[in-house]
C-alpha cells in the first residue's frame, strides 16, 4: 500500500461531497479536528505519565 496521491484525495473529496453535501462538510471537518486534538492531548498525557513513572523508578 502506498501513500494517498492527489488523484485519490480528489476522489475521496468528491465522494464525501456526494454523500454528505457541501453544507455538512465544514461541520464534519470541525468535528474531526476536535476529535484529533483530543486524541493528541490524551496521548501526550499518557506519554508524560510514562516519563514521570520512569523517573520515579530511577530515583528508587
Secondary structure, DSSP 4 states (H G I P E B T S, - for coil): -----HHHHHHHHHHHHHHH-HHHHHHHHHHHHHHHHHHHHHHHHHHHHHHHHHHHHHH-
